Amino acid sequence: MSQSVTEVKLTNAGVIFSVCVEFVNRECFISNEALIKLASQMFNAIGPMRTFRELEANITGVARRLVHAGVQGSPLQLTPNTFP
């Protein structure tokens, strides 16, 4: 399976990033709320972009699994509910 991550962009509401799964490029968005939830499970809040970078492998892995499963949406939304 071909996998890659492209440019990452910080917005006021979260982080936009792209994943490529089996040659399909998908734009994804993870909300600040989801990043805060993930960060609170591991360390003190360090800001959205730094949290994304620290947890990038986990976040993009989840995004790839959602793309592979055929979850629709443009961009693909990752919210606090995405991460149990």
HTML snippet that shows the backbone in 3Dmol.js (N, CA, C, O; Angstrom):
<script src="https://3Dmol.org/build/3Dmol-min.js"></script>
<div id="view" style="width:600px;height:400px;position:relative"></div>
<script>
const pdb = `
ATOM      1  N   MET A   1       0.847  -1.171   0.000  1.00  0.00           N
ATOM      2  CA  MET A   1       0.000   0.000   0.000  1.00  0.00           C
ATOM      3  C   MET A   1       0.891   1.232   0.000  1.00  0.00           C
ATOM      4  O   MET A   1       1.783   1.358   0.839  1.00  0.00           O
ATOM      5  N   SER A   2       0.651   2.138  -0.938  1.00  0.00           N
ATOM      6  CA  SER A   2       1.425   3.368  -1.021  1.00  0.00           C
ATOM      7  C   SER A   2       0.890   4.357   0.001  1.00  0.00           C
ATOM      8  O   SER A   2      -0.314   4.611   0.048  1.00  0.00           O
ATOM      9  N   GLN A   3       1.782   4.922   0.828  1.00  0.00           N
ATOM     10  CA  GLN A   3       1.356   5.857   1.859  1.00  0.00           C
ATOM     11  C   GLN A   3       2.323   7.027   1.924  1.00  0.00           C
ATOM     12  O   GLN A   3       3.539   6.838   1.943  1.00  0.00           O
ATOM     13  N   SER A   4       1.777   8.238   1.959  1.00  0.00           N
ATOM     14  CA  SER A   4       2.607   9.412   2.150  1.00  0.00           C
ATOM     15  C   SER A   4       1.770  10.526   2.760  1.00  0.00           C
ATOM     16  O   SER A   4       0.540  10.497   2.715  1.00  0.00           O
ATOM     17  N   VAL A   5       2.452  11.496   3.324  1.00  0.00           N
ATOM     18  CA  VAL A   5       1.810  12.665   3.903  1.00  0.00           C
ATOM     19  C   VAL A   5       2.352  13.880   3.170  1.00  0.00           C
ATOM     20  O   VAL A   5       3.550  13.956   2.896  1.00  0.00           O
ATOM     21  N   THR A   6       1.485  14.828   2.850  1.00  0.00           N
ATOM     22  CA  THR A   6       1.915  16.036   2.158  1.00  0.00           C
ATOM     23  C   THR A   6       1.853  17.220   3.113  1.00  0.00           C
ATOM     24  O   THR A   6       1.852  17.044   4.331  1.00  0.00           O
ATOM     25  N   GLU A   7       1.802  18.417   2.563  1.00  0.00           N
ATOM     26  CA  GLU A   7       1.857  19.658   3.332  1.00  0.00           C
ATOM     27  C   GLU A   7       0.843  19.685   4.482  1.00  0.00           C
ATOM     28  O   GLU A   7      -0.285  19.209   4.352  1.00  0.00           O
ATOM     29  N   VAL A   8       1.273  20.248   5.590  1.00  0.00           N
ATOM     30  CA  VAL A   8       0.439  20.412   6.774  1.00  0.00           C
ATOM     31  C   VAL A   8       0.215  21.901   6.975  1.00  0.00           C
ATOM     32  O   VAL A   8       1.152  22.695   6.898  1.00  0.00           O
ATOM     33  N   LYS A   9      -1.057  22.280   7.239  1.00  0.00           N
ATOM     34  CA  LYS A   9      -1.382  23.703   7.393  1.00  0.00           C
ATOM     35  C   LYS A   9      -2.204  23.912   8.659  1.00  0.00           C
ATOM     36  O   LYS A   9      -3.214  23.241   8.872  1.00  0.00           O
ATOM     37  N   LEU A  10      -1.766  24.843   9.491  1.00  0.00           N
ATOM     38  CA  LEU A  10      -2.471  25.219  10.708  1.00  0.00           C
ATOM     39  C   LEU A  10      -3.565  26.223  10.357  1.00  0.00           C
ATOM     40  O   LEU A  10      -3.321  27.186   9.630  1.00  0.00           O
ATOM     41  N   THR A  11      -4.780  25.992  10.880  1.00  0.00           N
ATOM     42  CA  THR A  11      -5.879  26.949  10.742  1.00  0.00           C
ATOM     43  C   THR A  11      -6.340  27.334  12.146  1.00  0.00           C
ATOM     44  O   THR A  11      -5.857  26.778  13.132  1.00  0.00           O
ATOM     45  N   ASN A  12      -7.260  28.270  12.238  1.00  0.00           N
ATOM     46  CA  ASN A  12      -7.797  28.655  13.542  1.00  0.00           C
ATOM     47  C   ASN A  12      -8.549  27.514  14.208  1.00  0.00           C
ATOM     48  O   ASN A  12      -8.619  27.455  15.436  1.00  0.00           O
ATOM     49  N   ALA A  13      -9.114  26.602  13.413  1.00  0.00           N
ATOM     50  CA  ALA A  13      -9.950  25.532  13.944  1.00  0.00           C
ATOM     51  C   ALA A  13      -9.236  24.199  14.087  1.00  0.00           C
ATOM     52  O   ALA A  13      -9.766  23.279  14.710  1.00  0.00           O
ATOM     53  N   GLY A  14      -8.029  24.078  13.516  1.00  0.00           N
ATOM     54  CA  GLY A  14      -7.310  22.811  13.589  1.00  0.00           C
ATOM     55  C   GLY A  14      -6.188  22.736  12.570  1.00  0.00           C
ATOM     56  O   GLY A  14      -5.604  23.752  12.194  1.00  0.00           O
ATOM     57  N   VAL A  15      -5.892  21.522  12.127  1.00  0.00           N
ATOM     58  CA  VAL A  15      -4.791  21.297  11.199  1.00  0.00           C
ATOM     59  C   VAL A  15      -5.310  20.555   9.973  1.00  0.00           C
ATOM     60  O   VAL A  15      -6.020  19.556  10.089  1.00  0.00           O
ATOM     61  N   ILE A  16      -4.947  21.058   8.803  1.00  0.00           N
ATOM     62  CA  ILE A  16      -5.285  20.419   7.528  1.00  0.00           C
ATOM     63  C   ILE A  16      -4.045  19.672   7.055  1.00  0.00           C
ATOM     64  O   ILE A  16      -2.938  20.208   7.100  1.00  0.00           O
ATOM     65  N   PHE A  17      -4.230  18.445   6.605  1.00  0.00           N
ATOM     66  CA  PHE A  17      -3.135  17.647   6.069  1.00  0.00           C
ATOM     67  C   PHE A  17      -3.710  16.712   5.020  1.00  0.00           C
ATOM     68  O   PHE A  17      -4.928  16.576   4.904  1.00  0.00           O
ATOM     69  N   SER A  18      -2.852  16.078   4.267  1.00  0.00           N
ATOM     70  CA  SER A  18      -3.290  15.133   3.246  1.00  0.00           C
ATOM     71  C   SER A  18      -2.621  13.799   3.465  1.00  0.00           C
ATOM     72  O   SER A  18      -1.499  13.724   3.968  1.00  0.00           O
ATOM     73  N   VAL A  19      -3.320  12.742   3.084  1.00  0.00           N
ATOM     74  CA  VAL A  19      -2.729  11.413   3.064  1.00  0.00           C
ATOM     75  C   VAL A  19      -2.970  10.806   1.696  1.00  0.00           C
ATOM     76  O   VAL A  19      -3.930  11.158   1.011  1.00  0.00           O
ATOM     77  N   CYS A  20      -2.106   9.906   1.307  1.00  0.00           N
ATOM     78  CA  CYS A  20      -2.263   9.173   0.064  1.00  0.00           C
ATOM     79  C   CYS A  20      -2.356   7.700   0.425  1.00  0.00           C
ATOM     80  O   CYS A  20      -1.441   7.144   1.033  1.00  0.00           O
ATOM     81  N   VAL A  21      -3.464   7.070   0.049  1.00  0.00           N
ATOM     82  CA  VAL A  21      -3.677   5.656   0.314  1.00  0.00           C
ATOM     83  C   VAL A  21      -3.973   4.978  -1.012  1.00  0.00           C
ATOM     84  O   VAL A  21      -4.950   5.305  -1.685  1.00  0.00           O
ATOM     85  N   GLU A  22      -3.125   4.037  -1.380  1.00  0.00           N
ATOM     86  CA  GLU A  22      -3.283   3.308  -2.628  1.00  0.00           C
ATOM     87  C   GLU A  22      -3.501   4.281  -3.789  1.00  0.00           C
ATOM     88  O   GLU A  22      -4.414   4.108  -4.597  1.00  0.00           O
ATOM     89  N   PHE A  23      -2.659   5.291  -3.855  1.00  0.00           N
ATOM     90  CA  PHE A  23      -2.625   6.291  -4.917  1.00  0.00           C
ATOM     91  C   PHE A  23      -3.839   7.220  -4.930  1.00  0.00           C
ATOM     92  O   PHE A  23      -4.069   7.918  -5.918  1.00  0.00           O
ATOM     93  N   VAL A  24      -4.609   7.236  -3.856  1.00  0.00           N
ATOM     94  CA  VAL A  24      -5.731   8.159  -3.721  1.00  0.00           C
ATOM     95  C   VAL A  24      -5.332   9.219  -2.704  1.00  0.00           C
ATOM     96  O   VAL A  24      -5.070   8.898  -1.545  1.00  0.00           O
ATOM     97  N   ASN A  25      -5.284  10.484  -3.130  1.00  0.00           N
ATOM     98  CA  ASN A  25      -4.953  11.599  -2.233  1.00  0.00           C
ATOM     99  C   ASN A  25      -6.229  12.112  -1.595  1.00  0.00           C
ATOM    100  O   ASN A  25      -7.220  12.362  -2.281  1.00  0.00           O
ATOM    101  N   ARG A  26      -6.201  12.269  -0.267  1.00  0.00           N
ATOM    102  CA  ARG A  26      -7.354  12.806   0.454  1.00  0.00           C
ATOM    103  C   ARG A  26      -6.907  13.917   1.378  1.00  0.00           C
ATOM    104  O   ARG A  26      -5.937  13.769   2.122  1.00  0.00           O
ATOM    105  N   GLU A  27      -7.614  15.026   1.327  1.00  0.00           N
ATOM    106  CA  GLU A  27      -7.383  16.103   2.272  1.00  0.00           C
ATOM    107  C   GLU A  27      -8.116  15.755   3.556  1.00  0.00           C
ATOM    108  O   GLU A  27      -9.250  15.278   3.531  1.00  0.00           O
ATOM    109  N   CYS A  28      -7.447  15.999   4.684  1.00  0.00           N
ATOM    110  CA  CYS A  28      -8.002  15.670   5.996  1.00  0.00           C
ATOM    111  C   CYS A  28      -7.904  16.888   6.903  1.00  0.00           C
ATOM    112  O   CYS A  28      -7.091  17.787   6.685  1.00  0.00           O
ATOM    113  N   PHE A  29      -8.739  16.895   7.907  1.00  0.00           N
ATOM    114  CA  PHE A  29      -8.757  17.987   8.880  1.00  0.00           C
ATOM    115  C   PHE A  29      -8.915  17.380  10.262  1.00  0.00           C
ATOM    116  O   PHE A  29      -9.821  16.578  10.490  1.00  0.00           O
ATOM    117  N   ILE A  30      -8.039  17.757  11.187  1.00  0.00           N
ATOM    118  CA  ILE A  30      -8.196  17.359  12.583  1.00  0.00           C
ATOM    119  C   ILE A  30      -8.459  18.619  13.397  1.00  0.00           C
ATOM    120  O   ILE A  30      -7.700  19.586  13.341  1.00  0.00           O
ATOM    121  N   SER A  31      -9.546  18.585  14.150  1.00  0.00           N
ATOM    122  CA  SER A  31      -9.964  19.767  14.903  1.00  0.00           C
ATOM    123  C   SER A  31      -9.050  20.006  16.101  1.00  0.00           C
ATOM    124  O   SER A  31      -8.395  19.092  16.603  1.00  0.00           O
ATOM    125  N   ASN A  32      -9.027  21.263  16.542  1.00  0.00           N
ATOM    126  CA  ASN A  32      -8.279  21.605  17.757  1.00  0.00           C
ATOM    127  C   ASN A  32      -8.780  20.786  18.946  1.00  0.00           C
ATOM    128  O   ASN A  32      -7.990  20.377  19.798  1.00  0.00           O
ATOM    129  N   GLU A  33     -10.085  20.548  19.003  1.00  0.00           N
ATOM    130  CA  GLU A  33     -10.658  19.777  20.105  1.00  0.00           C
ATOM    131  C   GLU A  33     -10.104  18.353  20.112  1.00  0.00           C
ATOM    132  O   GLU A  33      -9.795  17.816  21.175  1.00  0.00           O
ATOM    133  N   ALA A  34      -9.976  17.736  18.926  1.00  0.00           N
ATOM    134  CA  ALA A  34      -9.413  16.385  18.843  1.00  0.00           C
ATOM    135  C   ALA A  34      -7.947  16.397  19.263  1.00  0.00           C
ATOM    136  O   ALA A  34      -7.490  15.484  19.951  1.00  0.00           O
ATOM    137  N   LEU A  35      -7.211  17.426  18.853  1.00  0.00           N
ATOM    138  CA  LEU A  35      -5.796  17.525  19.242  1.00  0.00           C
ATOM    139  C   LEU A  35      -5.654  17.707  20.745  1.00  0.00           C
ATOM    140  O   LEU A  35      -4.760  17.123  21.358  1.00  0.00           O
ATOM    141  N   ILE A  36      -6.528  18.511  21.345  1.00  0.00           N
ATOM    142  CA  ILE A  36      -6.495  18.710  22.796  1.00  0.00           C
ATOM    143  C   ILE A  36      -6.789  17.402  23.507  1.00  0.00           C
ATOM    144  O   ILE A  36      -6.132  17.065  24.492  1.00  0.00           O
ATOM    145  N   LYS A  37      -7.787  16.653  23.006  1.00  0.00           N
ATOM    146  CA  LYS A  37      -8.110  15.360  23.617  1.00  0.00           C
ATOM    147  C   LYS A  37      -6.910  14.420  23.554  1.00  0.00           C
ATOM    148  O   LYS A  37      -6.566  13.782  24.548  1.00  0.00           O
ATOM    149  N   LEU A  38      -6.276  14.333  22.388  1.00  0.00           N
ATOM    150  CA  LEU A  38      -5.111  13.458  22.240  1.00  0.00           C
ATOM    151  C   LEU A  38      -3.965  13.908  23.150  1.00  0.00           C
ATOM    152  O   LEU A  38      -3.322  13.084  23.799  1.00  0.00           O
ATOM    153  N   ALA A  39      -3.717  15.205  23.193  1.00  0.00           N
ATOM    154  CA  ALA A  39      -2.621  15.735  24.001  1.00  0.00           C
ATOM    155  C   ALA A  39      -2.868  15.485  25.484  1.00  0.00           C
ATOM    156  O   ALA A  39      -1.936  15.173  26.225  1.00  0.00           O
ATOM    157  N   SER A  40      -4.107  15.619  25.914  1.00  0.00           N
ATOM    158  CA  SER A  40      -4.410  15.458  27.343  1.00  0.00           C
ATOM    159  C   SER A  40      -4.171  14.028  27.805  1.00  0.00           C
ATOM    160  O   SER A  40      -3.968  13.787  28.994  1.00  0.00           O
ATOM    161  N   GLN A  41      -4.194  13.091  26.890  1.00  0.00           N
ATOM    162  CA  GLN A  41      -3.940  11.695  27.236  1.00  0.00           C
ATOM    163  C   GLN A  41      -2.448  11.426  27.392  1.00  0.00           C
ATOM    164  O   GLN A  41      -2.063  10.402  27.956  1.00  0.00           O
ATOM    165  N   MET A  42      -1.605  12.331  26.901  1.00  0.00           N
ATOM    166  CA  MET A  42      -0.178  12.058  26.872  1.00  0.00           C
ATOM    167  C   MET A  42       0.688  13.093  27.577  1.00  0.00           C
ATOM    168  O   MET A  42       1.653  12.729  28.249  1.00  0.00           O
ATOM    169  N   PHE A  43       0.365  14.361  27.439  1.00  0.00           N
ATOM    170  CA  PHE A  43       1.210  15.420  27.979  1.00  0.00           C
ATOM    171  C   PHE A  43       0.414  16.705  28.083  1.00  0.00           C
ATOM    172  O   PHE A  43      -0.730  16.768  27.634  1.00  0.00           O
ATOM    173  N   ASN A  44       1.005  17.719  28.665  1.00  0.00           N
ATOM    174  CA  ASN A  44       0.347  19.024  28.764  1.00  0.00           C
ATOM    175  C   ASN A  44       0.145  19.622  27.385  1.00  0.00           C
ATOM    176  O   ASN A  44       0.896  19.331  26.455  1.00  0.00           O
ATOM    177  N   ALA A  45      -0.871  20.458  27.258  1.00  0.00           N
ATOM    178  CA  ALA A  45      -1.159  21.108  25.981  1.00  0.00           C
ATOM    179  C   ALA A  45       0.058  21.882  25.502  1.00  0.00           C
ATOM    180  O   ALA A  45       0.677  22.624  26.265  1.00  0.00           O
ATOM    181  N   ILE A  46       0.394  21.701  24.230  1.00  0.00           N
ATOM    182  CA  ILE A  46       1.584  22.349  23.665  1.00  0.00           C
ATOM    183  C   ILE A  46       1.262  23.083  22.372  1.00  0.00           C
ATOM    184  O   ILE A  46       2.174  23.486  21.651  1.00  0.00           O
ATOM    185  N   GLY A  47      -0.016  23.262  22.068  1.00  0.00           N
ATOM    186  CA  GLY A  47      -0.418  23.950  20.856  1.00  0.00           C
ATOM    187  C   GLY A  47      -0.773  22.963  19.756  1.00  0.00           C
ATOM    188  O   GLY A  47      -0.231  21.859  19.703  1.00  0.00           O
ATOM    189  N   PRO A  48      -1.686  23.364  18.879  1.00  0.00           N
ATOM    190  CA  PRO A  48      -2.192  22.449  17.866  1.00  0.00           C
ATOM    191  C   PRO A  48      -1.123  21.879  16.922  1.00  0.00           C
ATOM    192  O   PRO A  48      -1.079  20.669  16.702  1.00  0.00           O
ATOM    193  N   MET A  49      -0.269  22.734  16.369  1.00  0.00           N
ATOM    194  CA  MET A  49       0.703  22.235  15.383  1.00  0.00           C
ATOM    195  C   MET A  49       1.730  21.319  16.037  1.00  0.00           C
ATOM    196  O   MET A  49       2.072  20.273  15.485  1.00  0.00           O
ATOM    197  N   ARG A  50       2.215  21.700  17.191  1.00  0.00           N
ATOM    198  CA  ARG A  50       3.207  20.850  17.863  1.00  0.00           C
ATOM    199  C   ARG A  50       2.583  19.526  18.286  1.00  0.00           C
ATOM    200  O   ARG A  50       3.212  18.473  18.179  1.00  0.00           O
ATOM    201  N   THR A  51       1.337  19.584  18.770  1.00  0.00           N
ATOM    202  CA  THR A  51       0.634  18.347  19.116  1.00  0.00           C
ATOM    203  C   THR A  51       0.493  17.473  17.876  1.00  0.00           C
ATOM    204  O   THR A  51       0.745  16.270  17.931  1.00  0.00           O
ATOM    205  N   PHE A  52       0.086  18.080  16.746  1.00  0.00           N
ATOM    206  CA  PHE A  52      -0.040  17.311  15.504  1.00  0.00           C
ATOM    207  C   PHE A  52       1.294  16.652  15.162  1.00  0.00           C
ATOM    208  O   PHE A  52       1.338  15.459  14.859  1.00  0.00           O
ATOM    209  N   ARG A  53       2.364  17.409  15.208  1.00  0.00           N
ATOM    210  CA  ARG A  53       3.687  16.877  14.852  1.00  0.00           C
ATOM    211  C   ARG A  53       4.110  15.751  15.798  1.00  0.00           C
ATOM    212  O   ARG A  53       4.675  14.750  15.359  1.00  0.00           O
ATOM    213  N   GLU A  54       3.838  15.916  17.087  1.00  0.00           N
ATOM    214  CA  GLU A  54       4.210  14.887  18.062  1.00  0.00           C
ATOM    215  C   GLU A  54       3.432  13.593  17.834  1.00  0.00           C
ATOM    216  O   GLU A  54       3.954  12.500  18.054  1.00  0.00           O
ATOM    217  N   LEU A  55       2.183  13.722  17.392  1.00  0.00           N
ATOM    218  CA  LEU A  55       1.307  12.569  17.226  1.00  0.00           C
ATOM    219  C   LEU A  55       0.991  12.274  15.760  1.00  0.00           C
ATOM    220  O   LEU A  55       0.038  11.555  15.459  1.00  0.00           O
ATOM    221  N   GLU A  56       1.788  12.827  14.855  1.00  0.00           N
ATOM    222  CA  GLU A  56       1.502  12.739  13.421  1.00  0.00           C
ATOM    223  C   GLU A  56       1.330  11.297  12.931  1.00  0.00           C
ATOM    224  O   GLU A  56       0.406  11.020  12.166  1.00  0.00           O
ATOM    225  N   ALA A  57       2.184  10.392  13.350  1.00  0.00           N
ATOM    226  CA  ALA A  57       2.083   9.002  12.880  1.00  0.00           C
ATOM    227  C   ALA A  57       0.740   8.384  13.290  1.00  0.00           C
ATOM    228  O   ALA A  57       0.110   7.685  12.496  1.00  0.00           O
ATOM    229  N   ASN A  58       0.310   8.639  14.511  1.00  0.00           N
ATOM    230  CA  ASN A  58      -0.968   8.121  14.984  1.00  0.00           C
ATOM    231  C   ASN A  58      -2.135   8.755  14.226  1.00  0.00           C
ATOM    232  O   ASN A  58      -3.043   8.053  13.781  1.00  0.00           O
ATOM    233  N   ILE A  59      -2.109  10.073  14.081  1.00  0.00           N
ATOM    234  CA  ILE A  59      -3.196  10.801  13.428  1.00  0.00           C
ATOM    235  C   ILE A  59      -3.311  10.398  11.962  1.00  0.00           C
ATOM    236  O   ILE A  59      -4.410  10.114  11.485  1.00  0.00           O
ATOM    237  N   THR A  60      -2.194  10.370  11.245  1.00  0.00           N
ATOM    238  CA  THR A  60      -2.266  10.011   9.831  1.00  0.00           C
ATOM    239  C   THR A  60      -2.614   8.540   9.648  1.00  0.00           C
ATOM    240  O   THR A  60      -3.239   8.168   8.655  1.00  0.00           O
ATOM    241  N   GLY A  61      -2.214   7.701  10.600  1.00  0.00           N
ATOM    242  CA  GLY A  61      -2.602   6.291  10.539  1.00  0.00           C
ATOM    243  C   GLY A  61      -4.111   6.127  10.636  1.00  0.00           C
ATOM    244  O   GLY A  61      -4.706   5.343   9.896  1.00  0.00           O
ATOM    245  N   VAL A  62      -4.723   6.863  11.545  1.00  0.00           N
ATOM    246  CA  VAL A  62      -6.181   6.841  11.677  1.00  0.00           C
ATOM    247  C   VAL A  62      -6.819   7.365  10.395  1.00  0.00           C
ATOM    248  O   VAL A  62      -7.774   6.771   9.893  1.00  0.00           O
ATOM    249  N   ALA A  63      -6.304   8.470   9.861  1.00  0.00           N
ATOM    250  CA  ALA A  63      -6.847   9.032   8.623  1.00  0.00           C
ATOM    251  C   ALA A  63      -6.746   8.021   7.479  1.00  0.00           C
ATOM    252  O   ALA A  63      -7.694   7.861   6.711  1.00  0.00           O
ATOM    253  N   ARG A  64      -5.608   7.341   7.362  1.00  0.00           N
ATOM    254  CA  ARG A  64      -5.448   6.337   6.295  1.00  0.00           C
ATOM    255  C   ARG A  64      -6.458   5.204   6.438  1.00  0.00           C
ATOM    256  O   ARG A  64      -7.034   4.754   5.448  1.00  0.00           O
ATOM    257  N   ARG A  65      -6.674   4.744   7.668  1.00  0.00           N
ATOM    258  CA  ARG A  65      -7.643   3.667   7.880  1.00  0.00           C
ATOM    259  C   ARG A  65      -9.050   4.122   7.497  1.00  0.00           C
ATOM    260  O   ARG A  65      -9.812   3.350   6.915  1.00  0.00           O
ATOM    261  N   LEU A  66      -9.398   5.362   7.816  1.00  0.00           N
ATOM    262  CA  LEU A  66     -10.711   5.892   7.441  1.00  0.00           C
ATOM    263  C   LEU A  66     -10.849   5.998   5.925  1.00  0.00           C
ATOM    264  O   LEU A  66     -11.895   5.654   5.375  1.00  0.00           O
ATOM    265  N   VAL A  67      -9.809   6.467   5.247  1.00  0.00           N
ATOM    266  CA  VAL A  67      -9.831   6.553   3.784  1.00  0.00           C
ATOM    267  C   VAL A  67      -9.980   5.158   3.199  1.00  0.00           C
ATOM    268  O   VAL A  67     -10.809   4.935   2.317  1.00  0.00           O
ATOM    269  N   HIS A  68      -9.182   4.224   3.686  1.00  0.00           N
ATOM    270  CA  HIS A  68      -9.226   2.847   3.189  1.00  0.00           C
ATOM    271  C   HIS A  68     -10.610   2.225   3.404  1.00  0.00           C
ATOM    272  O   HIS A  68     -11.062   1.420   2.590  1.00  0.00           O
ATOM    273  N   ALA A  69     -11.280   2.596   4.494  1.00  0.00           N
ATOM    274  CA  ALA A  69     -12.612   2.072   4.803  1.00  0.00           C
ATOM    275  C   ALA A  69     -13.709   2.753   3.980  1.00  0.00           C
ATOM    276  O   ALA A  69     -14.872   2.355   4.041  1.00  0.00           O
ATOM    277  N   GLY A  70     -13.336   3.783   3.209  1.00  0.00           N
ATOM    278  CA  GLY A  70     -14.301   4.452   2.347  1.00  0.00           C
ATOM    279  C   GLY A  70     -15.098   5.553   3.016  1.00  0.00           C
ATOM    280  O   GLY A  70     -16.144   5.951   2.503  1.00  0.00           O
ATOM    281  N   VAL A  71     -14.629   6.058   4.150  1.00  0.00           N
ATOM    282  CA  VAL A  71     -15.325   7.151   4.822  1.00  0.00           C
ATOM    283  C   VAL A  71     -15.300   8.382   3.911  1.00  0.00           C
ATOM    284  O   VAL A  71     -14.250   8.774   3.402  1.00  0.00           O
ATOM    285  N   GLN A  72     -16.461   8.971   3.723  1.00  0.00           N
ATOM    286  CA  GLN A  72     -16.604  10.109   2.822  1.00  0.00           C
ATOM    287  C   GLN A  72     -16.381  11.428   3.547  1.00  0.00           C
ATOM    288  O   GLN A  72     -16.342  11.483   4.776  1.00  0.00           O
ATOM    289  N   GLY A  73     -16.237  12.486   2.764  1.00  0.00           N
ATOM    290  CA  GLY A  73     -16.089  13.833   3.293  1.00  0.00           C
ATOM    291  C   GLY A  73     -14.890  14.510   2.676  1.00  0.00           C
ATOM    292  O   GLY A  73     -13.852  13.887   2.454  1.00  0.00           O
ATOM    293  N   SER A  74     -15.042  15.788   2.402  1.00  0.00           N
ATOM    294  CA  SER A  74     -13.932  16.538   1.839  1.00  0.00           C
ATOM    295  C   SER A  74     -13.894  17.901   2.516  1.00  0.00           C
ATOM    296  O   SER A  74     -14.725  18.752   2.199  1.00  0.00           O
ATOM    297  N   PRO A  75     -12.979  18.138   3.420  1.00  0.00           N
ATOM    298  CA  PRO A  75     -11.948  17.189   3.831  1.00  0.00           C
ATOM    299  C   PRO A  75     -12.508  16.130   4.781  1.00  0.00           C
ATOM    300  O   PRO A  75     -13.564  16.314   5.386  1.00  0.00           O
ATOM    301  N   LEU A  76     -11.793  15.044   4.896  1.00  0.00           N
ATOM    302  CA  LEU A  76     -12.122  14.004   5.862  1.00  0.00           C
ATOM    303  C   LEU A  76     -11.955  14.610   7.253  1.00  0.00           C
ATOM    304  O   LEU A  76     -10.886  15.127   7.576  1.00  0.00           O
ATOM    305  N   GLN A  77     -13.005  14.552   8.083  1.00  0.00           N
ATOM    306  CA  GLN A  77     -13.001  15.205   9.400  1.00  0.00           C
ATOM    307  C   GLN A  77     -12.562  14.252  10.503  1.00  0.00           C
ATOM    308  O   GLN A  77     -13.134  13.172  10.651  1.00  0.00           O
ATOM    309  N   LEU A  78     -11.569  14.633  11.268  1.00  0.00           N
ATOM    310  CA  LEU A  78     -11.160  13.896  12.459  1.00  0.00           C
ATOM    311  C   LEU A  78     -11.522  14.767  13.655  1.00  0.00           C
ATOM    312  O   LEU A  78     -10.990  15.865  13.819  1.00  0.00           O
ATOM    313  N   THR A  79     -12.427  14.269  14.486  1.00  0.00           N
ATOM    314  CA  THR A  79     -12.936  15.014  15.634  1.00  0.00           C
ATOM    315  C   THR A  79     -12.583  14.256  16.910  1.00  0.00           C
ATOM    316  O   THR A  79     -12.008  13.170  16.836  1.00  0.00           O
ATOM    317  N   PRO A  80     -12.917  14.805  18.082  1.00  0.00           N
ATOM    318  CA  PRO A  80     -12.645  14.062  19.315  1.00  0.00           C
ATOM    319  C   PRO A  80     -13.278  12.662  19.309  1.00  0.00           C
ATOM    320  O   PRO A  80     -12.711  11.723  19.868  1.00  0.00           O
ATOM    321  N   ASN A  81     -14.446  12.522  18.679  1.00  0.00           N
ATOM    322  CA  ASN A  81     -15.130  11.225  18.625  1.00  0.00           C
ATOM    323  C   ASN A  81     -14.385  10.204  17.770  1.00  0.00           C
ATOM    324  O   ASN A  81     -14.637   9.005  17.892  1.00  0.00           O
ATOM    325  N   THR A  82     -13.478  10.652  16.908  1.00  0.00           N
ATOM    326  CA  THR A  82     -12.703   9.757  16.072  1.00  0.00           C
ATOM    327  C   THR A  82     -11.717   8.950  16.915  1.00  0.00           C
ATOM    328  O   THR A  82     -11.331   7.840  16.548  1.00  0.00           O
ATOM    329  N   PHE A  83     -11.317   9.523  18.050  1.00  0.00           N
ATOM    330  CA  PHE A  83     -10.305   8.915  18.898  1.00  0.00           C
ATOM    331  C   PHE A  83     -10.931   8.499  20.221  1.00  0.00           C
ATOM    332  O   PHE A  83     -11.230   9.348  21.060  1.00  0.00           O
ATOM    333  N   PRO A  84     -11.132   7.186  20.415  1.00  0.00           N
ATOM    334  CA  PRO A  84     -11.790   6.712  21.645  1.00  0.00           C
ATOM    335  C   PRO A  84     -10.983   7.003  22.897  1.00  0.00           C
ATOM    336  O   PRO A  84     -11.411   6.663  24.000  1.00  0.00           O
TER     337      PRO A  84
END
`;
const viewer = $3Dmol.createViewer("view");
viewer.addModel(pdb, "pdb");
viewer.setStyle({}, {cartoon: {color: "spectrum"}});
viewer.zoomTo();
viewer.render();
</script>
